[in-house]
Amino acid sequence: MTGSVVEFPRRHIPDGRLTPSIAVITGMSGAGRTQAAKVLEDLDYFVIDNLPPALFGKVVELAFFPGSSVQKFAVVADVRGREFFGDLVHAIHDLRDTEATVRVVFLEADDDTLVRRYEASRRRHPAEDGGGILEGIKRERELLTELRGMADLLLDTSTLNVHELRDRVIGAFGDSDEATMHVKLVSFGFKYGTPRDADLVMDVRFLPNPHWDETLRPFSGKDAPVQEFLRSQDATGPFLDAFCDLLDVTVPGYVSEGKRYLTIAIGCTGGKHRSVYVAERIAEHLTRTTDLPVNVSHRHLGEE
């Protein structure tokens, strides 16, 4: 992604004033940017849609203007900006060089979901260049590669309805600047695909599979027989200790960096036994050793 450098002067926070917050909402067309912007609007953000990156400096001026009653801004920027879009990466870097709290929200969905949404809306994809919707989606995904890597919050809306998306945005932005990070443990089955919105993915298929024991097959990782089986394996204890040690280092780092939503995905073959067991154990550890809200969900349990 190329573009000219967009620069604006560093701004300082007047004495006694709260730190301004600026959210940049971007990502794939059809992934829910408009809905996310509406949620932020409900959270008292001043939302500006389709703003050229060259004008981001105006947002900074508003945010730091003496006597301004608005301290939370959200900017929606995407490929609709056409020739201006190449400046977006530079503009975000410049925003982060101010004293404002800046968070980038990147929304995405899988190709099939985006195609269905565009077919239902009967709208033309903004990156389409005569090659159809799917070609437009692939082109846009390539354009957004660098921007995706800059995201503070990555939301995959492939399986989310508008209410679930709203809950995710509120969970990330609904609290004050001192809000606690929310941790979500998700167990899943690799045969169904890897969760696209995961920040950390752990593969536990190296553990012996209870599926091959006919007496254990009907149970899940939440049931005592499977738990006892996995606890008895030589690798289970050392692995859990090592993984918990890793999280003891990384989770506080995410908190200090201002991350608001951390998703840890634990995968096995079918998402029924090993991943469920490990996700529950990791959740117990984080609940015991941190003050963070911890939620556990088992994405593919019951789908076998």
C-alpha positions in Angstrom: 0.0 0.0 0.0 1.5 3.3 -1.0 0.6 6.9 -0.5 2.0 10.3 0.5 2.9 11.0 4.1 0.1 12.7 6.0 1.5 14.8 8.8 -0.1 17.0 11.5 1.5 18.6 14.5 1.6 16.7 17.8 -1.1 17.9 20.2 -0.9 18.0 24.0 -3.6 17.5 26.5 -4.5 20.6 28.5 -4.2 20.3 32.3 -7.2 18.7 33.9 -8.7 17.4 30.7 -9.3 13.7 29.9 -7.4 12.0 27.2 -9.3 12.2 23.9 -10.2 8.9 22.2 -10.1 8.3 18.5 -11.3 5.1 16.9 -10.6 4.3 13.3 -13.1 1.8 11.8 -12.0 0.1 8.7 -11.9 -3.3 7.0 -13.8 -5.3 4.4 -16.8 -3.8 2.6 -19.9 -5.7 3.8 -18.2 -6.8 7.1 -20.3 -4.5 9.3 -18.4 -1.2 9.5 -21.6 0.8 9.4 -23.1 -1.2 12.2 -20.0 -0.8 14.3 -20.1 2.9 13.7 -23.7 3.1 14.9 -22.7 1.3 18.1 -19.9 3.8 18.7 -22.4 6.6 18.1 -24.6 5.2 20.8 -21.6 5.2 23.1 -21.3 9.0 22.5 -18.6 8.9 19.9 -18.7 11.7 17.3 -18.7 9.5 14.1 -17.3 10.8 10.8 -17.9 8.4 7.8 -15.7 8.0 4.8 -13.3 10.8 5.8 -10.2 11.1 3.6 -7.0 10.4 5.6 -5.6 13.8 4.6 -8.3 15.3 6.8 -7.6 13.3 9.9 -5.7 16.3 11.2 -9.0 18.1 11.5 -10.2 15.4 13.8 -7.1 15.9 16.0 -7.8 19.7 16.1 -11.4 19.0 17.2 -10.2 16.5 19.8 -7.7 18.9 21.4 -9.6 22.1 20.9 -9.8 24.0 24.2 -13.2 23.9 25.7 -14.5 21.2 23.3 -17.2 19.0 24.9 -16.5 16.2 22.5 -13.7 13.8 23.5 -14.5 10.6 21.7 -14.3 10.4 17.9 -14.7 7.6 15.4 -13.6 7.8 11.8 -14.8 5.3 9.2 -12.2 4.9 6.4 -12.2 2.3 3.6 -11.6 1.7 -0.1 -14.4 4.1 -0.9 -11.8 6.8 -0.5 -10.2 5.5 -3.7 -7.0 7.6 -4.4 -7.0 8.8 -0.7 -7.0 5.3 0.7 -3.3 4.9 0.2 -2.6 7.6 2.8 -4.5 5.8 5.5 -1.6 3.8 7.0 0.5 7.0 7.3 -2.4 8.9 8.8 -2.9 6.2 11.5 0.8 6.3 12.4 0.5 10.1 12.8 -2.6 9.8 14.9 -0.7 7.4 17.2 2.0 10.0 17.6 -0.4 12.3 19.4 -1.4 12.0 23.0 -4.9 10.8 22.1 -5.9 7.2 22.7 -6.1 5.7 19.3 -7.6 2.3 18.4 -8.0 0.7 15.0 -10.9 -1.6 14.5 -10.7 -3.9 11.5 -13.8 -5.8 10.4 -13.7 -8.8 8.1 -15.7 -11.8 7.0 -15.0 -14.8 4.8 -15.5 -14.6 1.0 -18.7 -16.6 0.9 -20.4 -14.4 3.6 -19.4 -11.2 1.9 -20.6 -12.5 -1.5 -24.0 -13.4 0.1 -24.3 -10.0 1.7 -23.6 -8.1 -1.5 -25.9 -10.3 -3.5 -28.7 -9.6 -1.0 -28.0 -5.8 -1.0 -27.7 -5.7 -4.8 -25.0 -3.1 -4.5 -21.8 -2.9 -6.5 -18.7 -3.7 -4.6 -16.4 -0.6 -4.3 -13.3 -2.5 -5.3 -15.0 -4.3 -8.2 -13.5 -3.5 -11.6 -15.7 -5.4 -14.0 -14.7 -8.8 -12.7 -17.6 -9.5 -10.4 -18.2 -9.3 -6.6 -15.7 -12.1 -5.7 -12.9 -10.5 -7.6 -13.7 -7.2 -5.9 -13.5 -8.9 -2.5 -10.2 -10.5 -3.3 -8.7 -7.2 -4.6 -9.9 -5.4 -1.5 -8.5 -8.0 0.8 -5.1 -7.6 -0.8 -5.3 -3.8 -0.5 -6.1 -4.1 3.2 -3.3 -6.5 4.2 -1.0 -4.0 5.8 -3.9 -2.2 7.5 -5.2 -5.4 9.0 -1.9 -5.9 10.6 -2.2 -2.6 12.4 -5.5 -3.4 14.0 -6.0 -3.2 17.8 -9.3 -5.1 17.5 -10.0 -7.6 14.8 -13.6 -8.6 14.4 -14.6 -11.5 12.1 -18.4 -11.0 11.5 -18.9 -14.1 9.4 -21.0 -15.8 12.0 -22.1 -12.8 14.0 -25.6 -11.2 13.9 -26.0 -7.5 14.5 -26.7 -8.1 18.2 -23.5 -10.1 18.7 -21.5 -7.5 16.8 -23.0 -4.8 19.0 -22.0 -6.8 22.1 -18.4 -7.2 20.8 -18.0 -3.4 20.1 -19.6 -2.5 23.4 -17.2 -4.9 25.1 -14.3 -3.2 23.5 -15.4 0.5 23.8 -18.2 0.7 26.3 -16.0 1.3 29.3 -13.8 4.2 30.3 -10.2 4.5 29.3 -9.3 2.5 32.4 -11.5 -0.4 31.2 -10.4 -3.9 31.8 -9.4 -6.2 29.0 -11.9 -9.0 28.3 -10.5 -12.5 27.6 -12.4 -15.1 25.6 -11.4 -18.7 25.5 -12.8 -20.5 22.4 -12.4 -24.2 21.8 -12.9 -25.4 18.2 -12.3 -28.2 15.8 -9.7 -27.8 13.0 -11.9 -29.9 10.7 -14.4 -27.0 10.7 -11.8 -24.3 10.2 -9.7 -22.0 12.4 -11.5 -19.0 14.1 -10.5 -15.9 12.0 -10.9 -13.5 14.9 -8.4 -15.3 17.3 -5.4 -13.4 18.6 -3.7 -16.6 19.8 -4.2 -20.1 18.5 -3.0 -23.2 20.2 -3.1 -26.6 18.6 -3.6 -29.5 21.1 -3.9 -32.3 18.6 -0.6 -33.6 20.0 -2.4 -35.0 23.1 -3.9 -38.5 22.8 -7.4 -38.4 21.4 -10.2 -39.7 23.6 -12.3 -40.2 20.4 -10.5 -43.5 19.7 -11.6 -44.9 23.1 -15.2 -46.1 22.5 -16.0 -45.7 26.2 -14.9 -42.0 26.1 -16.2 -41.1 22.7 -19.8 -40.1 23.8 -18.4 -37.7 26.5 -16.9 -34.2 26.0 -14.0 -32.4 27.6 -16.4 -31.1 30.2 -17.2 -34.6 31.5 -15.2 -36.3 34.2 -14.2 -39.5 32.3 -12.5 -37.4 29.5 -11.0 -35.1 32.1 -9.5 -37.9 34.0 -8.1 -39.5 30.8 -6.4 -36.3 29.7 -5.1 -35.5 33.2 -3.4 -38.9 33.2 -1.4 -38.3 30.0 2.3 -37.5 30.5 2.2 -34.4 28.2 -0.9 -32.8 29.6 0.5 -31.4 32.9 3.8 -30.0 31.5 1.9 -28.5 28.5 -0.7 -26.7 30.7 2.1 -25.4 33.0 4.1 -24.1 30.0 1.1 -22.5 28.3 -0.1 -20.9 31.6 3.5 -19.5 32.1 3.4 -18.0 28.6 0.0 -16.4 29.3 1.3 -15.0 32.6 3.8 -13.0 30.6 1.8 -12.1 27.5 -1.6 -11.2 29.0 -0.3 -8.4 31.3 1.5 -7.1 28.2 -1.7 -6.9 26.2 -3.4 -5.1 29.1 -0.6 -2.5 29.4 -0.8 -2.0 25.6 -4.4 -1.1 25.9 -5.9 -4.1 24.2 -9.6 -4.4 25.1 -10.5 -7.9 23.8 -8.3 -10.9 23.7 -9.5 -14.1 22.0 -7.5 -17.3 22.7 -8.5 -20.2 20.5 -7.7 -23.8 21.5 -8.1 -26.4 18.7 -8.3 -30.2 18.4 -9.6 -32.3 15.5 -13.3 -32.1 16.2 -13.6 -29.6 19.0 -15.2 -32.0 21.5 -12.6 -33.5 23.8 -9.1 -32.1 24.1 -9.7 -28.5 23.1 -12.7 -28.2 25.4 -10.7 -29.6 28.3 -7.7 -27.3 27.8 -9.9 -24.2 27.3 -11.7 -24.9 30.6 -8.3 -25.3 32.4 -6.8 -22.2 30.9 -10.0 -20.2 31.8 -9.7 -21.5 35.4 -6.1 -20.4 35.5 -6.8 -16.9 34.2 -9.8 -16.5 36.6 -7.6 -17.5 39.5 -4.5 -15.4 38.7 -6.0 -12.2 37.1 -8.9 -9.8 37.8 -9.9 -9.9 34.1 -13.4 -10.9 32.9 -13.0 -14.4 31.4 -15.5 -16.1 29.1 -15.4 -19.6 27.7 -17.3 -20.8 24.6 -17.1 -24.1 22.8 -17.7 -23.3 19.2 -18.1 -26.8 17.7 -19.2 -28.8 20.7 -22.3 -30.8 19.6 -21.6 -30.5 15.9 -20.1 -34.0 15.6 
